[in-house]
Amino acid sequence: MVLGTSSGAGKSLMTAALCRVLRRRGETPLPFKGQNMSNNAWVDQAGGEMAYSQALQAWAAGLEPQCAMNPVLLKPQGDSTSEVIHLGQAVGNCRAEHYYRDWFRPGWAAIRAGLSHLQASHPGGRLVLEGAGSPVEVNLQPRDLTNLRLAQYLRARCILVADIERGGVFAQLVGTLALLRPVERPLIRGLLINRFRGRRELFDEGRRWLETNTGIPVLGVMPWLDELFPPEDSLDLLERRGRKRGAELEIAVLKLPSLSNFSDLDPLEAEPSVQLRWLAPGEELGQPDAVVVPGSKQTLRDLNALQRSGLGEALRGYAMGGGHVFGICGGLQLLGRELADPEGLEGSAGTAAAGVGLLPLRTSFGQAKALRQRRSGAQWPVADGAAVELEGFELHRGHTTALEPGCQPLCNDDNLGWVHPIGGQGGLVAGTYLHGVFESGPWRRRWLNRLRQRRGLPLLSEQQPHHSRQREALLDRLADAFEQHVNLEPLLDPP
C-alpha cells in the first residue's frame, strides 16, 4: 500500500510507477483504491464509473481498467454534497456530515466486493493499494474506509510518501508516524521522499536522520519529474502555469467551478505547439486561438457562474467575431440555447434556463445516466486523407437535440456531437459528448490545423499516434526513474 503524509503527496503516480515496475518483473499488479473523491472519471468497458487515476494505474499494470479497482467513488457536487458511486453505479447523494452515518457499512461492503471481484478475475495477482489523503486524520480514523483499516484487513506492507517540494518533510513523516496507533506502525515498511530538486547526496544527512529517529528505512528519493501527468484533482491544475518554449497556439480552457473530466485536455497539454491557459469566470478572455469548455458536474450552476461573471457574454462576442469554441459534455450542454431540468437533478424540479446560445441545441436532464464507451467516424473537420475514427466514453445525464437542421453532426452518430458556423467573420462552435475526443492524434491535428491555417502557420502532420502511446512512454519514464531511485526489496521480501 502506498500511503501519503497528505493529499497531493504523489501517491497516485507512485502507485502507477510501482504497478509498471512489478509488471516489468513478470508479476500481475492489481491497482486498487477503496475510496476516491474526484470528478475526474473514467467509464470501463462494462459501463461502470471509476476514478481516472485508477484507470491510469491499470494501464501502468498492463490491464484493462475496471470499476472494481475503485469500488467507492465520491463525486463532489458543491454545498458539501457528493454523488456516491458504488462498483461503478450511482447509488445516491450524501451530505458530508451524514456520510459515515449512512454510507460507512455499504461502502465497506462495496470495497470488499471490489477486492473479491478483482482477485477472482486475476488469480495470482499482487494487490497494489493506494491510500487517500492522510492516514492519520484523528477525527476520521475510527471511520477510515480506505487507509489503515484496509491495510490491516489485508496485512499490507506500506510505504509512506512525503512531498519535499512543499517543505517540512521531516515534520510530515515524523508527525504522521507519531499519530499511528501501536498496532498500525509496524505496517509501515519504508519511507519515500518525493519531488526532490537538485543533487540527491544533499539529502544524505536528512536520510540518515530519518532512519535513525524513526527506525524505518528511506527506500528512495524520487526526483522532480518534468513530464506532466494527469492531475488527480482540480487543485493540481494550479501547478500547470508554466509557459512552453515554442508554443504557437494559445487555447483558453474554462476552469469551471464544477469542473470535471479535465483529463480530456491532457492530449492538448502534450502538444509542443500548444499553450493551454486556464481561465476562471471573472478573468479576461482575451483573444486566444480557441476556447475549450470542458466537462461540468453541475452544468446549471456553472452556466450561472459564466453568465454572472460576464464570461458568457464575452464568449458570445468572441465567437461572433470569428473565434472558435469547443465544448465537451457539460461544456456542450451549456453552450446550447436551452437547458431544462424537469426532475430537479441540478436544482428545483421544472427549472429551465437559457444557455450561452452558441449552439442551436436543447438539453433536458433525465434520471438515467449515459455510461458507455463509444466509437464513431468523424465527419468534421473535413480534410483530405484517410477517414478518422474517434473513440472515448459517454458520462452524462441529459438528452440533447438540435433545434435547426443546419447544425452539422460532428460524428457518424449524430447524437454525439454538433458543429455550427456562427456570425459573419468565420466563427465556429462545436461540441461533443465524447470524453477523450482529443486522444485521436489524426483528429486532434486536423482540429489544430484549422486554427493554424487562420494564423498562417505551417500545418502539422496528421500522422500522429493515439495519445495512449504517449501516455505509455510517460509511464515507462516514470517507472525508469522509480527503478533508479527506489529500493523495493524491503517491500517485496517475505516479512
N, C-alpha and C positions, 0 to 999 in steps of 0.2 A: 504494500500500500504506500502511495505517495501522499504524505500529509504536508501541509504548509503552515508557516507561522502566521499567515494572514491570507486574505483574498488577494489575488494578483501576484502571489509569490512565484508563480511559474509551474504550478502543479500539473496543469493540463498538458503543457509541452513536455515536461519531464516524463509524464506518463506515456505520451506518444513516443518519445525517444526510447524509453525502456521497452515499449512494445516492438519497435523496429529492431532494436539490438537483440532481443530474445528471438525474434523471427530469424535473424541472421544466424543465430546459434542453432537453428533447427527446431526450435520449440513452437508451440501454438499459443501465443499470448492472447488472453481474453480480457480486453479492456472493460471496466465496469465502474460506474459511478452511481451509487444507490439513489442519491437525490441531487438534482442540479436545479439551480434557479437561473434561467436565461430565456431571452426572447430570440436567441439565435438558434433556430431549429433546423432539423433535417427530417425527411419522411422516408422511411425504409421501404423495401420492396413490397411488404405486406400492408402498407398504408398506415404504419404506426409512427407517431411523432416522438422524437428524441432530440437531445441537445446536439448541436453541431460539433461540439468539442469531442463527444464520444464517437461521432462518425469519423472525425479526423483520426482518432486513436485506432479505430477499426481499420482504416486504410493503412495506417502505420503497421498494423499487425498482419496485413495482407488478407483481411476478412471483409465480407460484405456487412455494412452496418445493420444492426437490428435493435429494435427498441428495448429488448431485454438487457442491453448494455447500459441503459439509463431508465430503469423502471419507474422512477418518480421524477417528473419534470414540473417545476413551478414556473409559470409564465406571468410576470408582473403586469398588472393592468392599471396601476395607479391607485391612489387612495388606500394604500396598504392592503390591496386585494390582489390575489393571484388566481389564474386558472390552474387547476390541478389536473395533471396528466398521469395516469397510471397505465403502465405497459402499453404505451402508445396511444391511448384513447382518453379523451376528456371525460372526467367524472364529476366535475363541479367547480365552483368558485369558492374561495375562502378568504376571510379577513385574517390578517397576521395574528391578531390576539386570540383567534379561535383555532388556529391551525393544529396545534399539538393536542388540543382537547378533542377535536373532531376527526383528525386525519392521521394521528400517530399510529394507531393499530392498523388501519388499512394500508398506510404507507409501508410499514414493516412487512406486512403480508405481501405487498407488491414486490418489495426488494427480495424477499426470499423466493418468490415465484420467478422473478427475473434471473436470479442466480441458478435456480434449478434448471430453467429452460436453457440458459447459456451453457452450462456444464453438460447437459444432456446432448445438446447439438454439437458439442466439440469435446468429446471424451478425451481425456489425457491432456487437455489444455491447462495452462497456468494462468490463474486469475491475476490481473494487474489492476489494482484498485486505485481510484483517485478519491481523496477526501474532498471536503467542501469548507471553504473559509478557514477558520482556525479550529483545531480540535479541542481547545480549552476555553471556550466561551462559557464561563462558570454558571451563568444564568440559564444556559441551554443544555448543559451536559447531561442532566437526568433524562432529557428528551431527545438526545442525539440519535439521529437515524443513520448517518452515513459516514461517520468518522470512527471513533474508537469503539462504539458499540459493534459496528461491522467488523472492525479489526479483531476484536476479542472473539466474536462469533466464529470467525474463520481462522483464528490464530495466525493472523497475517504478520509478516515481517515488515516493519515500517521504516521508511526513510523520511526525514523531516527536512523540508526545503525552506530556505530563507533567502530573501531578495536583498543583497547587499547594496544595490543601487539606491534603495530607499533610506539607507543609513540605519544605525542602531542594530546591526546584525547580531551582536553579542547579546543584547537585551532581548531581541526577538527569540533567540534559541534558548537561552538560559531561562527566560521568563516562561516560555511555553513548557519546558521540561519541569519547571518548578510547580506548575499548576496541574500536572498529571497526577492522577491517583497512584498509589503504590502498585496496584495491580496492572496499571497501564504502562508505566515507564519501561518495563522490560520489553515491551513490544517495539520500542524504538531501537533499531539496529545500526542506524547511521545518520549522519548529518550531511546536507549538501548545500553549499553556498552557490547561489545563482546570480547571474548577470554581473560578473566581476569585470571591471575595466582595468587594463594595464597588465603588468607582468605578475604572474601568479606567485612568484617567490616573495613578492612584497607582502603576501598574506601568510607566509610560513609561520611567523611568530603567533599570529592570531589563530592559526590552525592548531598549533601546539597548545595554546592556552585553552581552547575549546575542549580538546581531547583530555587534557589534564583535569579541567574543572568540571566536566560532565561525565567522564568515563565512557564516552561514546565516540567511535571513530568518525572523523570527517572523511566521507567517501570520495569527495571531489569538490573542485571549484570550477563551476561552469562559466565560460567567458560570456561577455555581452556579444550577442549574435546580430549581425547587421541585417540579415534577412527578415522580412516582415511575414509573420504567420497570422492566421486568422485570430482576431481577438476573442477573448472569452465573453466579454460583455461590453456594453456601450461605453463604460468608463475608459476602456483601453483605447478608444478612438481618440482620446485626448492626446495620446502619445504619438499620433500619426500626423505631425505637423511639419515635418522636415520638407525642405524643397529638394526636388530632384534636379540633378545636373542634366541638361539636355532635354528637359521636358518641353514639348512643343504645343501641346493642347492642355487647356485647363478645363476640368469638368467639376462643376459645383454639385455637391451631394447634400440634400437637405437632411440635417440632423434633427429629425422629428422628436418631439417629447416622448412618444411611444414607439420609437424606432425598433424595428425587428428585422431579422434576417439580413443583417448588414454584410454577412459573408458573401452575398451576391456581388459585392463590389471588389472582392479580392482579385479577380482576373484583371480588372481595370487598374487596380493598385499595382499589379505586377508588370504592367506595360511600361517600358522605359520612357516612352514619349509622352506619357500622360501624367499630369499632376492633378490629384484629387484635392478639392478644397471643401471641407465640411462646413456647412453653413446652417446656423441655428436661426429660428424665427427671431426677427428683430435686427439681424445683421444685414448689411448691404449686399444685394445680389450681384451688382457689378455687371460685367459683360463676359461671362465665361463662354467657351465654345459650345457647351451643352450643359443642361441641368438634369440630374437624375433624382427622382423622388422615390426613395426605397420603401420597403415594407413598413407597415404600422400595425401594432397590436390593438390600437384604438383609433380607427380611421376618423370617426366623427370628432373626437377630441383633438386630433392633430389638425384636421381641417379647420376647426375653430381657432386653433393657435395660429395657423397660417393667415387666416382672414383678419384676426385681431391685430396681428403684428404688421400687417401691410405687405407681407411677403406674397400672399396670394395675388394681390393686385400687381405687384412687381413681376411675378411670373407671367401674368397675362400680358403685360406690356412688353416683356422680353420676347415672348412667343410671337405676338403680333408684329413686332419689329424685326422678325426674321430669325429668332432663336430656335434652338432645338431642345425639346423637353422629352424625357423618357421616364415613365412610371412603372414600378414593379409592384404587383399585388395591391396592397393598401394604397401605394402611390398611384397606381392606375385608377383605383376607385375614387380617390379624392380629386383627381384631375377631371372627372366626369362632370355632367351637368346636374344630376340629381342623385341623392342618396336617401334611401328610405329604410327605416328600422321598425317594421310593423310589430315585431315581437319584443322590442326593448332590449336587444342584446348588448347595445352600447349606451343605453340611456333609457328614457321613458318610452314605453310602447307607443307606437304610432308616430314617432319622431320622423320628420322629413327635413332635409337640408339641401341647399343649393351648393354644388361643388364648385371647384375653381373655374369650371366651364371651358376647359381647353379641349376636351374630347366629348363628342356627342353621344354620351353613354348614360345609362341609368342603372344603378345598382340597388338591389333590395337584399338586405341581410336576412338570412334564414338560419334556422337552428342547426341543420346538418352542415358539418364541416367537410370541405373538399380536401381529401388527403390521399394523394396518389402520385406515383411517378408517371411522367408523360414523355412521349417523343412525337415530334411533328416536323415536317419540312417547312422551311422558312419561305414566305412569299415576298418578304421585304427585309432589307434593301435589295433591289434588283441589281444584279451585276452579271457580267459575262463569266463563264466558268461553270464548274460543277455545282449541282444542287447542294444546299447546306441543310443538314438536319440539326434541329435543336432538341436538347433533352434536359430534363430537370424535374421539378415536382410542383404540384399544387398544394397550397396550405392556406386556406382562406374560408371564411364564411361569406356568403353573398353570391347572388347571381347577377351578371351584368349583361345588358343587351344594348345594341347600337340603336340610336334614335334616328339616324339618317342613313340612307342606302349608300352614300358615297364614302362611308367610313371603311377603309380598306382593311382586310384581315392581315395580321402580321404573319400567321402560320396557316397551314392547310386546315387545321382545326380552328374554325372561325370563332370559337368561344375562348381561345387562349390569349388573344391579343389583337390590338387595332392600331391603325395608323391614320392620321388626319392632317392634311395640309391646312394651314391657318394664316389669315392675313394676306396681304399682297406683296410681302417682301421675302418670301421663301421660308416662312416659319413652318415648323413641323412638330407635331406632338404625337407620340406613340406610347404604347404601354402593353404590358403582358402580365398574365397570372403565373407565368413560368419562372419559378425561382431557379437560378442557375443559367439564365439565358446568356450571360456573358462568358460562360465556360467554354462554349464553342469557339475555338480560335478563328476559323474562317468567318463566322458570322460577326464576331466581335471586331475583326479587322475591317469587314465591309462597313460596319456602322462607324468606326473611327475614320475610314477613308472618306465617307461623306462629309465629315467635319473637316478633314484635311483639305479636301477639294475647295471648300469655301474659303480656306485660308491661303490657298495657292501652294500648299505643301506637297512634296512628293508622296505618292501613295505607298502604303505598307504592303508587303507580301501577304496574300491570303493563305499561303501555305504554312499555317500556324497550327500546331497540335492542340488538342483539347487541354484545358487548364489542369486537368488531373495529372498530366505528365510533369508539368512544372511543380505541382504540389508534391509529387513523388520525389523529385530531385531535391526539394527543400527538406523533406523528411529524411532523406538519406544524408544530407549535410548536417542536419540536427543530430542524427544518430552517430555520424562520424565524430562530431565534437564530444558527444556523450561518451563514446568508447575511449576517446583520447584522454578525457579529463576525469572520468568517474570510475572507481573500482567497485564493481558489482559483487565481487566474491563474498563479502560478508552477508549479503542479502540472499545469495543463491546457495551457499554451502548449507549442509544439514545443520539444524540448531544444535 
